[in-house]
Amino acid sequence: MIRDRREAFKNGRAAGRVRLAAMRSATLFALLALACGLAADAPAVRAQAPGAVVPPAAPAPGPAATGRPTEADLQAITDGGRRIASYHEAIARSRAALAQRQPDQAEARAVAVERNGVTHVIFLRRDQVGPEARGWVPIADATWQPRAGEVASLVMMDKAKPPAADVTQHLRALEAARGGAAAKSGGPPPPYDEAVFKERGATAYVVYLQTRPERADAARFGSDARFRISGDGLQVLEMLPLHAETTTVAVPARAGASPTLHSHTQRDLPAETDVAVVLDHPALAPHLVLTPRHMFRIESDGVISWLGPNAVPPASPGGAR
């Protein structure tokens, strides 16, 4: 069976585009060979700035009952994943710049906002009076250039003053999501990689919380959720867990060394956080996603390809989150 599938892969339309390393499990090898043999190109999608006003984040539209998901379905997921990854990069690069200037403030709370088309990453500390925390005080403002992938400027704030209204609202939304994750069943546990965006044409925010892996050389698919927060940043309107299970994947030492894989036991499409994880760790690509009905491939630039129907639906792992 494996030889037949390998021959089909060699003679298929995608011959020469993907070479798979041998896998320990013969069944997994067959799935990977079939998946890569059916790979198709998906259109590139431009990423958005991390603080940009974005369309309402709703669950991605499901595939047609009789066939493959549309290119619009996959493009929407790619867009969402790129937006999240861009937010993560803005925070991480700005934090590195702050650590060089003020090492003792390297772990300050951060939030990215957009002002007149420019992304600002604001770092804050608690205004502490004795044992009582009275609020947040800005300590630095980094200007982030997403196209160049660099911090254009970093301004330290000498005088304590309240944060601007946009920073306060974004921060409240993040805090509300964290509180919702702790209070609701299925909420991901801390520590988090997080992102917050204001919905376009609505007084609400969308927040993504993803539990951070314990090790820097690992990536985590799952233990994540999308929240819709009221415009005042105080109320959780909706919490949607994006995975029913969690998979920790070792990040290969070099890009393209071998494909990586994880499964969804409930969703029929990849999640936008799946794309974000691959963009955060490009060496994971090509990354295969198996759902109950489909197989997908995520490239290092976040583009998703539909590989075909999944003849062997993933079994529910029944393991711990």
KEROBA-521906 format. One record per residue (C-alpha): residue number from 1; x, y, z. Coordinates in pm, 1 decimal. Layout:
% KEROBA-521906
<pt nr="NUM" xx="X" yy="Y" zz="Z"/>
...
This chain:
% KEROBA-521906
<pt nr="1" xx="0.0" yy="0.0" zz="0.0"/>
<pt nr="2" xx="277.0" yy="240.2" zz="93.3"/>
<pt nr="3" xx="467.3" yy="159.7" zz="-229.2"/>
<pt nr="4" xx="153.5" yy="228.3" zz="-436.8"/>
<pt nr="5" xx="97.6" yy="563.4" zz="-270.2"/>
<pt nr="6" xx="461.3" yy="659.1" zz="-308.4"/>
<pt nr="7" xx="444.9" yy="576.9" zz="-680.2"/>
<pt nr="8" xx="126.3" yy="783.2" zz="-711.4"/>
<pt nr="9" xx="304.8" yy="1069.8" zz="-540.5"/>
<pt nr="10" xx="607.0" yy="1046.2" zz="-775.3"/>
<pt nr="11" xx="385.9" yy="1042.5" zz="-1086.7"/>
<pt nr="12" xx="137.7" yy="1305.4" zz="-965.2"/>
<pt nr="13" xx="100.9" yy="1663.9" zz="-1079.2"/>
<pt nr="14" xx="301.4" yy="1790.6" zz="-784.6"/>
<pt nr="15" xx="608.5" yy="1574.5" zz="-854.7"/>
<pt nr="16" xx="933.6" yy="1734.9" zz="-750.4"/>
<pt nr="17" xx="768.3" yy="2002.7" zz="-538.2"/>
<pt nr="18" xx="771.6" yy="1820.7" zz="-208.4"/>
<pt nr="19" xx="1003.4" yy="1546.2" zz="-80.1"/>
<pt nr="20" xx="899.2" yy="1379.2" zz="242.2"/>
<pt nr="21" xx="1137.5" yy="1229.2" zz="495.7"/>
<pt nr="22" xx="1060.6" yy="875.1" zz="606.3"/>
<pt nr="23" xx="831.4" yy="861.6" zz="908.7"/>
<pt nr="24" xx="843.0" yy="604.1" zz="1189.3"/>
<pt nr="25" xx="478.7" yy="517.8" zz="1148.1"/>
<pt nr="26" xx="389.5" yy="356.8" zz="814.1"/>
<pt nr="27" xx="34.6" yy="485.0" zz="838.1"/>
<pt nr="28" xx="149.3" yy="841.0" zz="902.3"/>
<pt nr="29" xx="395.1" yy="816.4" zz="612.5"/>
<pt nr="30" xx="115.2" yy="714.5" zz="378.3"/>
<pt nr="31" xx="-96.8" yy="1009.2" zz="489.3"/>
<pt nr="32" xx="189.0" yy="1253.7" zz="443.0"/>
<pt nr="33" xx="275.8" yy="1118.7" zz="99.1"/>
<pt nr="34" xx="-84.0" yy="1141.3" zz="-13.8"/>
<pt nr="35" xx="-120.9" yy="1489.5" zz="131.5"/>
<pt nr="36" xx="187.5" yy="1627.5" zz="-40.3"/>
<pt nr="37" xx="107.1" yy="1455.7" zz="-367.6"/>
<pt nr="38" xx="-223.5" yy="1638.5" zz="-385.8"/>
<pt nr="39" xx="-84.5" yy="1979.5" zz="-288.1"/>
<pt nr="40" xx="-217.0" yy="2277.3" zz="-484.0"/>
<pt nr="41" xx="-114.8" yy="2639.3" zz="-487.2"/>
<pt nr="42" xx="-317.6" yy="2897.8" zz="-291.8"/>
<pt nr="43" xx="-301.6" yy="3271.8" zz="-365.6"/>
<pt nr="44" xx="-73.2" yy="3488.7" zz="-155.4"/>
<pt nr="45" xx="-244.8" yy="3726.0" zz="83.5"/>
<pt nr="46" xx="-104.6" yy="4051.5" zz="217.8"/>
<pt nr="47" xx="-67.7" yy="4072.3" zz="594.0"/>
<pt nr="48" xx="-215.1" yy="4358.2" zz="794.2"/>
<pt nr="49" xx="-49.6" yy="4574.1" zz="1055.4"/>
<pt nr="50" xx="-97.1" yy="4432.9" zz="1406.0"/>
<pt nr="51" xx="-294.6" yy="4726.5" zz="1542.2"/>
<pt nr="52" xx="-512.1" yy="4769.3" zz="1236.1"/>
<pt nr="53" xx="-890.6" yy="4794.1" zz="1255.7"/>
<pt nr="54" xx="-1011.1" yy="4461.0" zz="1123.2"/>
<pt nr="55" xx="-1337.7" yy="4303.6" zz="1010.0"/>
<pt nr="56" xx="-1536.9" yy="4120.8" zz="1276.9"/>
<pt nr="57" xx="-1366.6" yy="3790.1" zz="1357.3"/>
<pt nr="58" xx="-1629.4" yy="3521.8" zz="1322.5"/>
<pt nr="59" xx="-1579.2" yy="3147.8" zz="1282.9"/>
<pt nr="60" xx="-1442.0" yy="3076.3" zz="936.8"/>
<pt nr="61" xx="-1713.8" yy="2968.1" zz="691.6"/>
<pt nr="62" xx="-1741.3" yy="2593.8" zz="663.0"/>
<pt nr="63" xx="-1672.8" yy="2396.0" zz="347.1"/>
<pt nr="64" xx="-1954.1" yy="2300.4" zz="117.7"/>
<pt nr="65" xx="-2124.6" yy="1982.4" zz="222.6"/>
<pt nr="66" xx="-2027.8" yy="1805.5" zz="-100.3"/>
<pt nr="67" xx="-1671.4" yy="1922.3" zz="-166.2"/>
<pt nr="68" xx="-1362.1" yy="2121.4" zz="-92.4"/>
<pt nr="69" xx="-1353.1" yy="2453.9" zz="94.4"/>
<pt nr="70" xx="-1338.3" yy="2761.7" zz="-125.1"/>
<pt nr="71" xx="-1028.0" yy="2971.1" zz="-181.2"/>
<pt nr="72" xx="-1209.9" yy="3253.1" zz="1.4"/>
<pt nr="73" xx="-1243.7" yy="3028.7" zz="308.1"/>
<pt nr="74" xx="-871.5" yy="2954.8" zz="313.6"/>
<pt nr="75" xx="-771.3" yy="3312.8" zz="234.1"/>
<pt nr="76" xx="-976.1" yy="3441.8" zz="528.3"/>
<pt nr="77" xx="-794.1" yy="3200.8" zz="761.5"/>
<pt nr="78" xx="-455.8" yy="3302.7" zz="619.3"/>
<pt nr="79" xx="-542.9" yy="3670.5" zz="667.7"/>
<pt nr="80" xx="-639.9" yy="3609.3" zz="1028.3"/>
<pt nr="81" xx="-327.1" yy="3409.3" zz="1102.8"/>
<pt nr="82" xx="-99.6" yy="3669.7" zz="945.9"/>
<pt nr="83" xx="-265.3" yy="3942.3" zz="1148.0"/>
<pt nr="84" xx="-207.0" yy="3751.3" zz="1473.2"/>
<pt nr="85" xx="154.0" yy="3667.1" zz="1385.6"/>
<pt nr="86" xx="222.9" yy="4029.4" zz="1291.6"/>
<pt nr="87" xx="93.5" yy="4137.9" zz="1632.5"/>
<pt nr="88" xx="318.8" yy="3881.8" zz="1802.7"/>
<pt nr="89" xx="620.8" yy="4002.1" zz="1604.4"/>
<pt nr="90" xx="553.9" yy="4367.6" zz="1686.2"/>
<pt nr="91" xx="543.7" yy="4288.7" zz="2057.4"/>
<pt nr="92" xx="849.4" yy="4061.1" zz="2051.2"/>
<pt nr="93" xx="1072.6" yy="4293.6" zz="1846.2"/>
<pt nr="94" xx="970.3" yy="4599.0" zz="2046.4"/>
<pt nr="95" xx="1030.1" yy="4411.4" zz="2370.9"/>
<pt nr="96" xx="1380.2" yy="4321.0" zz="2253.2"/>
<pt nr="97" xx="1448.9" yy="4689.4" zz="2181.4"/>
<pt nr="98" xx="1321.1" yy="4785.7" zz="2526.5"/>
<pt nr="99" xx="1538.6" yy="4517.2" zz="2689.2"/>
<pt nr="100" xx="1848.0" yy="4672.5" zz="2531.7"/>
<pt nr="101" xx="1754.4" yy="5017.6" zz="2662.2"/>
<pt nr="102" xx="1605.8" yy="4922.4" zz="2999.0"/>
<pt nr="103" xx="1677.8" yy="4558.2" zz="3090.2"/>
<pt nr="104" xx="1481.9" yy="4583.0" zz="3415.1"/>
<pt nr="105" xx="1164.6" yy="4667.3" zz="3216.0"/>
<pt nr="106" xx="1195.6" yy="4384.8" zz="2963.0"/>
<pt nr="107" xx="890.6" yy="4198.8" zz="3100.7"/>
<pt nr="108" xx="660.9" yy="4503.1" zz="3112.5"/>
<pt nr="109" xx="303.3" yy="4458.2" zz="2988.7"/>
<pt nr="110" xx="264.9" yy="4549.8" zz="2621.4"/>
<pt nr="111" xx="-20.3" yy="4632.4" zz="2385.9"/>
<pt nr="112" xx="-12.9" yy="4727.3" zz="2015.4"/>
<pt nr="113" xx="-245.1" yy="4996.5" zz="1877.8"/>
<pt nr="114" xx="-270.1" yy="5171.1" zz="1542.1"/>
<pt nr="115" xx="-274.9" yy="5550.6" zz="1519.2"/>
<pt nr="116" xx="-319.0" yy="5708.6" zz="1177.2"/>
<pt nr="117" xx="-179.6" yy="5404.5" zz="1003.4"/>
<pt nr="118" xx="122.8" yy="5375.4" zz="1235.3"/>
<pt nr="119" xx="161.0" yy="5083.4" zz="1477.5"/>
<pt nr="120" xx="264.0" yy="5175.9" zz="1830.3"/>
<pt nr="121" xx="362.0" yy="4921.8" zz="2094.2"/>
<pt nr="122" xx="301.9" yy="5070.5" zz="2437.1"/>
<pt nr="123" xx="473.2" yy="4922.3" zz="2742.1"/>
<pt nr="124" xx="315.7" yy="4968.8" zz="3084.0"/>
<pt nr="125" xx="383.6" yy="4899.1" zz="3450.3"/>
<pt nr="126" xx="151.2" yy="4878.0" zz="3746.9"/>
<pt nr="127" xx="110.2" yy="5198.7" zz="3944.7"/>
<pt nr="128" xx="188.0" yy="5048.3" zz="4281.5"/>
<pt nr="129" xx="132.4" yy="5232.4" zz="4610.1"/>
<pt nr="130" xx="233.0" yy="5000.8" zz="4890.4"/>
<pt nr="131" xx="50.3" yy="4670.3" zz="4846.2"/>
<pt nr="132" xx="-222.7" yy="4834.0" zz="4634.2"/>
<pt nr="133" xx="-208.3" yy="4837.9" zz="4252.4"/>
<pt nr="134" xx="-392.9" yy="5146.5" zz="4128.5"/>
<pt nr="135" xx="-368.4" yy="5101.8" zz="3751.8"/>
<pt nr="136" xx="-132.4" yy="5100.1" zz="3455.6"/>
<pt nr="137" xx="129.0" yy="5364.0" zz="3373.6"/>
<pt nr="138" xx="298.4" yy="5384.8" zz="3029.4"/>
<pt nr="139" xx="677.6" yy="5359.6" zz="3040.2"/>
<pt nr="140" xx="773.2" yy="5336.8" zz="2670.3"/>
<pt nr="141" xx="630.8" yy="5385.5" zz="2319.9"/>
<pt nr="142" xx="784.1" yy="5185.2" zz="2032.9"/>
<pt nr="143" xx="697.6" yy="5263.2" zz="1671.8"/>
<pt nr="144" xx="681.3" yy="4942.6" zz="1470.8"/>
<pt nr="145" xx="727.9" yy="4915.9" zz="1092.1"/>
<pt nr="146" xx="571.3" yy="4583.3" zz="982.2"/>
<pt nr="147" xx="695.3" yy="4597.0" zz="622.1"/>
<pt nr="148" xx="1054.9" yy="4650.0" zz="728.6"/>
<pt nr="149" xx="1017.9" yy="4421.4" zz="1030.9"/>
<pt nr="150" xx="1194.3" yy="4663.6" zz="1262.0"/>
<pt nr="151" xx="1141.7" yy="4912.5" zz="1542.9"/>
<pt nr="152" xx="1169.8" yy="5263.3" zz="1398.4"/>
<pt nr="153" xx="1188.2" yy="5442.1" zz="1734.0"/>
<pt nr="154" xx="1161.6" yy="5381.8" zz="2106.4"/>
<pt nr="155" xx="1063.3" yy="5668.9" zz="2332.9"/>
<pt nr="156" xx="1093.1" yy="5632.1" zz="2709.5"/>
<pt nr="157" xx="830.6" yy="5814.5" zz="2915.1"/>
<pt nr="158" xx="983.0" yy="5989.1" zz="3212.2"/>
<pt nr="159" xx="671.8" yy="6137.5" zz="3366.0"/>
<pt nr="160" xx="402.1" yy="5910.1" zz="3505.0"/>
<pt nr="161" xx="68.0" yy="5976.8" zz="3338.5"/>
<pt nr="162" xx="-244.6" yy="5776.1" zz="3257.6"/>
<pt nr="163" xx="-238.9" yy="5578.4" zz="2932.2"/>
<pt nr="164" xx="-421.2" yy="5711.3" zz="2626.5"/>
<pt nr="165" xx="-782.0" yy="5605.2" zz="2575.6"/>
<pt nr="166" xx="-702.7" yy="5359.4" zz="2294.4"/>
<pt nr="167" xx="-438.0" yy="5186.5" zz="2504.9"/>
<pt nr="168" xx="-673.0" yy="5166.8" zz="2802.7"/>
<pt nr="169" xx="-950.9" yy="5008.4" zz="2595.3"/>
<pt nr="170" xx="-721.9" yy="4754.0" zz="2429.4"/>
<pt nr="171" xx="-571.1" yy="4665.3" zz="2765.6"/>
<pt nr="172" xx="-914.0" yy="4626.4" zz="2925.2"/>
<pt nr="173" xx="-1016.0" yy="4390.2" zz="2644.1"/>
<pt nr="174" xx="-706.9" yy="4176.7" zz="2705.7"/>
<pt nr="175" xx="-773.7" yy="4168.8" zz="3079.3"/>
<pt nr="176" xx="-1139.9" yy="4076.5" zz="3020.6"/>
<pt nr="177" xx="-1034.0" yy="3789.5" zz="2794.5"/>
<pt nr="178" xx="-786.0" yy="3664.5" zz="3053.4"/>
<pt nr="179" xx="-1057.0" yy="3675.7" zz="3317.0"/>
<pt nr="180" xx="-1297.5" yy="3493.7" zz="3087.1"/>
<pt nr="181" xx="-1041.8" yy="3223.0" zz="3013.0"/>
<pt nr="182" xx="-995.4" yy="3164.6" zz="3385.4"/>
<pt nr="183" xx="-1367.0" yy="3161.0" zz="3461.6"/>
<pt nr="184" xx="-1509.3" yy="2964.1" zz="3168.1"/>
<pt nr="185" xx="-1474.7" yy="2593.7" zz="3093.0"/>
<pt nr="186" xx="-1237.5" yy="2530.6" zz="2804.5"/>
<pt nr="187" xx="-1043.2" yy="2852.1" zz="2851.7"/>
<pt nr="188" xx="-669.2" yy="2826.7" zz="2782.5"/>
<pt nr="189" xx="-436.6" yy="2860.4" zz="3083.7"/>
<pt nr="190" xx="-154.5" yy="3119.7" zz="3110.2"/>
<pt nr="191" xx="110.4" yy="3222.6" zz="3021.1"/>
<pt nr="192" xx="-18.6" yy="3362.7" zz="2692.6"/>
<pt nr="193" xx="76.5" yy="3479.9" zz="2351.5"/>
<pt nr="194" xx="-201.4" yy="3731.4" zz="2296.6"/>
<pt nr="195" xx="-337.2" yy="3965.9" zz="2033.2"/>
<pt nr="196" xx="-618.3" yy="4222.3" zz="2038.7"/>
<pt nr="197" xx="-793.1" yy="4399.1" zz="1748.5"/>
<pt nr="198" xx="-1079.3" yy="4644.1" zz="1721.6"/>
<pt nr="199" xx="-1364.0" yy="4533.7" zz="1498.6"/>
<pt nr="200" xx="-1440.4" yy="4744.3" zz="1194.8"/>
<pt nr="201" xx="-1769.2" yy="4931.0" zz="1215.5"/>
<pt nr="202" xx="-1849.0" yy="4795.0" zz="1561.1"/>
<pt nr="203" xx="-1778.2" yy="4890.5" zz="1918.0"/>
<pt nr="204" xx="-1622.4" yy="4557.5" zz="2009.3"/>
<pt nr="205" xx="-1279.7" yy="4391.4" zz="2027.9"/>
<pt nr="206" xx="-1148.4" yy="4052.1" zz="1921.9"/>
<pt nr="207" xx="-884.6" yy="3889.6" zz="2143.7"/>
<pt nr="208" xx="-680.5" yy="3575.1" zz="2081.5"/>
<pt nr="209" xx="-517.6" yy="3393.4" zz="2371.8"/>
<pt nr="210" xx="-275.5" yy="3106.4" zz="2303.4"/>
<pt nr="211" xx="-101.7" yy="2919.7" zz="2584.2"/>
<pt nr="212" xx="273.4" yy="2960.3" zz="2540.4"/>
<pt nr="213" xx="480.1" yy="2636.8" zz="2520.1"/>
<pt nr="214" xx="712.0" yy="2556.8" zz="2807.5"/>
<pt nr="215" xx="1014.9" yy="2529.1" zz="2576.5"/>
<pt nr="216" xx="1147.5" yy="2768.9" zz="2314.0"/>
<pt nr="217" xx="1215.2" yy="2481.5" zz="2071.5"/>
<pt nr="218" xx="851.9" yy="2366.9" zz="2075.4"/>
<pt nr="219" xx="530.8" yy="2494.9" zz="1919.4"/>
<pt nr="220" xx="181.5" yy="2439.2" zz="2050.8"/>
<pt nr="221" xx="-129.8" yy="2385.9" zz="1840.9"/>
<pt nr="222" xx="-433.4" yy="2412.9" zz="2063.9"/>
<pt nr="223" xx="-498.6" yy="2548.6" zz="2411.7"/>
<pt nr="224" xx="-624.0" yy="2865.5" zz="2242.9"/>
<pt nr="225" xx="-944.6" yy="3063.6" zz="2214.9"/>
<pt nr="226" xx="-1095.2" yy="3362.3" zz="2039.6"/>
<pt nr="227" xx="-1291.6" yy="3615.6" zz="2246.4"/>
<pt nr="228" xx="-1532.0" yy="3890.7" zz="2148.1"/>
<pt nr="229" xx="-1520.1" yy="4171.9" zz="2403.3"/>
<pt nr="230" xx="-1760.7" yy="4465.7" zz="2446.6"/>
<pt nr="231" xx="-1651.6" yy="4809.1" zz="2325.2"/>
<pt nr="232" xx="-1577.2" yy="4931.8" zz="2676.1"/>
<pt nr="233" xx="-1341.7" yy="4636.4" zz="2720.0"/>
<pt nr="234" xx="-1519.5" yy="4508.8" zz="3028.8"/>
<pt nr="235" xx="-1750.5" yy="4225.8" zz="2919.4"/>
<pt nr="236" xx="-1683.2" yy="3894.3" zz="2744.9"/>
<pt nr="237" xx="-1953.4" yy="3859.0" zz="2481.2"/>
<pt nr="238" xx="-1827.5" yy="3528.6" zz="2342.0"/>
<pt nr="239" xx="-1548.4" yy="3277.5" zz="2398.2"/>
<pt nr="240" xx="-1478.6" yy="3022.3" zz="2125.6"/>
<pt nr="241" xx="-1213.4" yy="2754.2" zz="2192.4"/>
<pt nr="242" xx="-1033.3" yy="2689.4" zz="1861.2"/>
<pt nr="243" xx="-913.8" yy="2333.9" zz="1932.0"/>
<pt nr="244" xx="-1063.7" yy="2041.1" zz="2116.3"/>
<pt nr="245" xx="-715.2" yy="1905.2" zz="2183.9"/>
<pt nr="246" xx="-357.1" yy="2028.0" zz="2222.1"/>
<pt nr="247" xx="-56.3" yy="1910.1" zz="2023.4"/>
<pt nr="248" xx="300.3" yy="2011.3" zz="2107.0"/>
<pt nr="249" xx="536.8" yy="1984.2" zz="1810.4"/>
<pt nr="250" xx="916.9" yy="2003.3" zz="1820.1"/>
<pt nr="251" xx="1039.7" yy="2284.4" zz="1594.5"/>
<pt nr="252" xx="1286.4" yy="2141.3" zz="1339.2"/>
<pt nr="253" xx="1640.0" yy="2276.7" zz="1347.1"/>
<pt nr="254" xx="1610.2" yy="2395.9" zz="987.8"/>
<pt nr="255" xx="1322.8" yy="2488.2" zz="758.5"/>
<pt nr="256" xx="1192.6" yy="2218.6" zz="526.5"/>
<pt nr="257" xx="1379.9" yy="1938.9" zz="703.6"/>
<pt nr="258" xx="1059.3" yy="1737.2" zz="730.5"/>
<pt nr="259" xx="687.1" yy="1812.0" zz="736.8"/>
<pt nr="260" xx="510.5" yy="1852.1" zz="1070.4"/>
<pt nr="261" xx="151.2" yy="1766.6" zz="1149.1"/>
<pt nr="262" xx="-136.9" yy="1806.5" zz="1388.7"/>
<pt nr="263" xx="-504.0" yy="1706.5" zz="1382.3"/>
<pt nr="264" xx="-841.6" yy="1862.8" zz="1453.5"/>
<pt nr="265" xx="-1100.9" yy="1618.6" zz="1581.9"/>
<pt nr="266" xx="-1395.8" yy="1858.1" zz="1552.7"/>
<pt nr="267" xx="-1327.9" yy="2152.2" zz="1317.5"/>
<pt nr="268" xx="-1340.3" yy="2098.8" zz="941.9"/>
<pt nr="269" xx="-1097.3" yy="2383.8" zz="869.6"/>
<pt nr="270" xx="-764.8" yy="2495.8" zz="1015.3"/>
<pt nr="271" xx="-783.0" yy="2776.6" zz="1270.9"/>
<pt nr="272" xx="-625.4" yy="3116.5" zz="1216.6"/>
<pt nr="273" xx="-404.2" yy="3039.1" zz="1516.8"/>
<pt nr="274" xx="-267.7" yy="2736.4" zz="1326.7"/>
<pt nr="275" xx="-139.2" yy="2976.8" zz="1061.3"/>
<pt nr="276" xx="-3.5" yy="3211.6" zz="1328.2"/>
<pt nr="277" xx="194.5" yy="2929.5" zz="1492.6"/>
<pt nr="278" xx="354.6" yy="2833.5" zz="1160.2"/>
<pt nr="279" xx="440.9" yy="3198.3" zz="1088.8"/>
<pt nr="280" xx="586.4" yy="3233.2" zz="1438.3"/>
<pt nr="281" xx="797.2" yy="2918.9" zz="1370.7"/>
<pt nr="282" xx="862.1" yy="2899.5" zz="992.5"/>
<pt nr="283" xx="1074.2" yy="2584.4" zz="1029.7"/>
<pt nr="284" xx="748.8" yy="2396.0" zz="1098.3"/>
<pt nr="285" xx="654.7" yy="2430.4" zz="731.6"/>
<pt nr="286" xx="532.5" yy="2249.8" zz="543.7"/>
<pt nr="287" xx="276.0" yy="2183.3" zz="816.2"/>
<pt nr="288" xx="-9.8" yy="1942.9" zz="757.1"/>
<pt nr="289" xx="-348.0" yy="1980.4" zz="926.9"/>
<pt nr="290" xx="-584.9" yy="1683.4" zz="931.9"/>
<pt nr="291" xx="-952.3" yy="1747.5" zz="1005.3"/>
<pt nr="292" xx="-1237.0" yy="1494.5" zz="1014.4"/>
<pt nr="293" xx="-1312.6" yy="1554.6" zz="644.8"/>
<pt nr="294" xx="-1010.9" yy="1725.7" zz="488.1"/>
<pt nr="295" xx="-632.9" yy="1750.0" zz="468.8"/>
<pt nr="296" xx="-452.6" yy="2086.1" zz="442.0"/>
<pt nr="297" xx="-98.1" yy="2213.3" zz="408.2"/>
<pt nr="298" xx="28.6" yy="2542.0" zz="555.6"/>
<pt nr="299" xx="338.0" yy="2697.1" zz="398.5"/>
<pt nr="300" xx="599.1" yy="2910.3" zz="574.5"/>
<pt nr="301" xx="428.0" yy="3227.1" zz="444.4"/>
<pt nr="302" xx="89.7" yy="3121.1" zz="582.6"/>
<pt nr="303" xx="-66.9" yy="3013.7" zz="252.6"/>
<pt nr="304" xx="-305.1" yy="2719.8" zz="295.9"/>
<pt nr="305" xx="-358.2" yy="2449.7" zz="32.1"/>
<pt nr="306" xx="-639.2" yy="2197.4" zz="32.3"/>
<pt nr="307" xx="-485.7" yy="1852.7" zz="-28.1"/>
<pt nr="308" xx="-801.9" yy="1647.6" zz="-57.9"/>
<pt nr="309" xx="-1052.0" yy="1454.2" zz="151.9"/>
<pt nr="310" xx="-926.2" yy="1275.6" zz="460.3"/>
<pt nr="311" xx="-998.6" yy="906.0" zz="422.9"/>
<pt nr="312" xx="-875.2" yy="834.9" zz="776.9"/>
<pt nr="313" xx="-1037.8" yy="1091.2" zz="1009.8"/>
<pt nr="314" xx="-824.4" yy="1172.0" zz="1316.9"/>
<pt nr="315" xx="-936.4" yy="999.1" zz="1633.7"/>
<pt nr="316" xx="-1005.8" yy="1204.6" zz="1942.8"/>
<pt nr="317" xx="-690.8" yy="1182.9" zz="2153.6"/>
<pt nr="318" xx="-869.6" yy="1194.2" zz="2485.9"/>
<pt nr="319" xx="-554.6" yy="1333.2" zz="2642.1"/>
<pt nr="320" xx="-493.2" yy="1622.6" zz="2875.1"/>
<pt nr="321" xx="-499.7" yy="1975.6" zz="2743.0"/>
